Amino acid sequence: MKDGMLEFKDAPMFGRVMRNEELCKQVLEVILNIEIDHIEYLNTEQEISAYNDARGVRLDVYLKASDKVFDIEMQTTDTPYGKRMRYYQAAIDSTLLNKGEDYTMLTESYIIFICTKDPFDCDIPLYTIERRCIEHDIVDNFDDSHWLILNAKAWAKDTDKARSELLQYIQNSKVGDSSLIQAISHEVDRNNSDSEWRQSVMGFMTYEMHQRGQRSYYEQIGFTRGVEQGEARNKALIDKLLADDRIDDLKRSTTDEAFCSELYKEYGL
């Protein structure tokens, strides 16, 4: 967020811009350097869990193209990337097979983290994480899962011009001559001009910062489960209200506990 305006790398803006199917498809093509004929959204900001009572994960942009599924995440804070991606993979895989289907039916999957901080401090723009056999290099990604971490800080070292421009824009909002970046920037400006939406999501971002601080406190004294469940429930309600353009109800829910409880019941949360 800069000068009261949301940037592409801010999660709410990223999710909203990536709902533009053509822009989303082009971003994916630039990241993976492949051509995609069409995409189909499985959802944006979708919460899934491997089983009842398991911790859910919220996917920024979850979609499929032909016989592949993609999860694209924007990360602007430090996080344990390896274990987070492992959990995301498990949660996604649990949705890809129906009861009785063979494991061979699992769809090829890509989990893509776009980071504004270098997760491994190696100063390279792209980290490709694949499973391999330590004893013999003949085993090469035998499970059709792919993990990619893009480091926007190292945009200048990316030899792929289109991807370098995308990473540069994510890192410092420089638009340049790229038609894709210009289109994304235009979409960002258009969404920022919706002052009611922008103020609502900025309030939500402030709420999330408060929740992270609260959770840190509870982690220190050993009570995390209840906090996690409360966060997920409240965040799910905010997402649903924003999706339904119920801005006034969202504002009221932050101060009216009884009304908030009614909304939980209405949405089955």
N, C-alpha and C positions, 0 to 999 in steps of 0.2 A: 504494500500500500504506500502511495507516495502523494503528498500534498492533498490528502483527503480523497484521492481517487484510487480505485482498485486497479491492479496490474494483472496481466495475463497469468503470472505465476501465483497470484492469490487464489486459493482453492475455489471459492465461489465463482470467481470470474472464469477460471480455467474450466470448471464444469459447465458453465453456461455457454462459453464460446465453443466448446467442443460438442455442443448439441447441434451445431451447424454441420450437417452431414458432409458437405463438400470440404470444408476446412479440416474437419476431423480426419477424413480420408487422406487428405494431402499431408497432414502432419504425420500420420502413421507411415505413409509412403516415404517421406523424407527420413524418418527415424530408421526405418528398416531397409531403405533403398530397394524397395520392391514396388511392383504395380498391383493395385487392388481394384477390382472391377466395381465392387459395391460393399457397403458395410451395413450391418443391422445392429441397432442398439439393443443390448440386453438390459441396460439401464445406466443412468448416471447416478452417482452417489447411492449405489445400491448396497444394502446391508445383507450379508449372507453369513451363515455359520454352518459348520460341519454337522452339528447335531444339536438337539434341544439343550438349552442351558450352557452351551459352549459360548465362549466370547465371540461376538460377531466382528466382521471386518466390513468397513465401508469402502466401496470401490468408487474412485473418482469417475472413471469412464470405462465401462465394461461393454464390449461389443464383439461381434463376430463378422468374419469375412470368409465366404466360401466354407472351407473345412477347418478354419482356425478360429480361436478365440483370443481376445486381447484385453488386458487390463492395463490402463495407462494412469499412473499416479504422479502428482506433482508434490515434491517434497522440498520444503524450505527450512526445515528444522533438522537437527541431528536426531538420528533414530537408529536402532539396531537393525540395519538393513537386511542382513542375512536371515535372521530368525523371523523378521516380519514377512519377507518374501516367501519363506518356507510355509508360514501359516496361511498366507494368501493363496499359495498354490494348493494347499490341502483343502481350503474352503471352496475354491473354484472347482477343483476336481470332483468334490462331493456333489456338485450340481450337474455334472456332465453325463452321468450314467443313471439310467432308470433301473429299478429293481430287476435283477436277473440278467442284465446285460453284461457281456464279457468285457474284461479290461481292455481288450484290443479295440474297443469302440471309443476309448477316450480320445477326445479331440486334441490336436496339436495346440499348444497354448504358449502365449507370450505374456510375461509380466514385465512391464517397463516402468522404471522409476526415473523421473526427470528431477534432478537435484540441483539446487543452487549452491550447495556446499559439497566439496570433494569428500566423498565418504571414506576413501582409502588414502588420501593425501599423496597420490601418485602423479597428479597433474596430467592425467590423460582424459580425453573427452568421453570415451565410451568404454565401459567395463562389461564384457560379455561373460556371464557365468553359466557354465554348462557342467552337467554331471559327467564324470569320466572315471575310467578304471586306472588306479594308480599303477598297477602291475603291468598293464599292457595298453598301448595307445590305440589298439584296434577297436576298442569300445568307445563309440562316439555318440553322445546324446541319444541313448537307446530308448528314452521315454518320451521324446517329442515335446519336452518342456524347455522353455528358453527364458532366461532372466537377463535383462539388460538394465544397466544403470548408466544414465547419461549425466555427465558432470558439466553443468553449464559454465562453471568457473573457467574451464579449460577450452572454451569455445574456439579460441584463436589457434589451437593445435589440432583441430579437426580438419583433416584433409578433404572431407566431403563438404563442398562449398554450401550446398543447400542446408545441410544439417548444422554447419557452423553458424550460418545466419540465424537459424532458428534458436540455437543455444545462446547466441549473443543477444537476441531480442529477449529471451527469457531472463537472462542475467541482468541486463542493463536497459532494456526497453528501446534499444536502438533499432529503428525501422529499416533504413537503407533502401536499396532498389528492388529487393525481392518482392514479387507480386504476392506471394503467399504471406509474407510478413506484413505487407501493407494491408492485405485483406483482414488478417487477424487484428491488427492495430485498429482498423476501422470498426470491427466488431466490438473491440474493447471500448472504444470511444462511444459507440452507440449504446452499449449497456450502461456505461457510466452516466450517460445523459438521462437515464431512468433513475432520477434522484430518490424516488420512494424505495425502489428495489435496492439501490446502492446503500442507502442509510440503514435499511433493514439487515442486509448481510454484514455490514460493518458492525452493527450491534451484535450480530451473531458471532463474528470473529472476536469481539471483545469478551463475549460470554465464554468462548472457548479458551481464551487466554486465562480467564479467571478460573475455569474448571481445571486447566492444567496445573495452575498454582495450587488449587485445593487438593487435587489428586496427589501432587508431590508431597503435601503435608501428610495426607493419610498414608502414603507409602512409607513415610518415615516412622509412623507409629504402628504400621502393620495391618491397616484395614483398607484393602484395595478392591475387593470383589463388589461390595455395595456401591462404591463410588463409580466403578466401571459400568455397572448395570444402570445406575442413575444417569450417567453421561449418555449412554447409548439410547435410553428411552427419551430423554429430553431432546437429543440431537435428531432422533427420528421424527419427533413431533415438529420440530422447527423445519426440517426438510419437507415434510408433507404440507405444512402451512404455506411455505414459500412456493412449492410446486402448484398449489391451488390458488395462489395470489391472495391469500387471506392475511394481508399485512396488518390490518387493524386487530384481528384476532391474535396474531403473533405478539403484537405490542401488549395487548391486554393480558396475555398468558404469563408475561414476565412479572406482573404485579398482583394478579388475581389468582390465588392458589385454587379456589373452588372451580373457577372457570377452566383453569389448566387441567384439573382432574376430569372435567367433562370432556375436554378435547382428547385426553388419553383414551377415554371410553369410546368416543366417537370413532377414533382411528384404530381401535383395538390394540392399543399399546400397553 
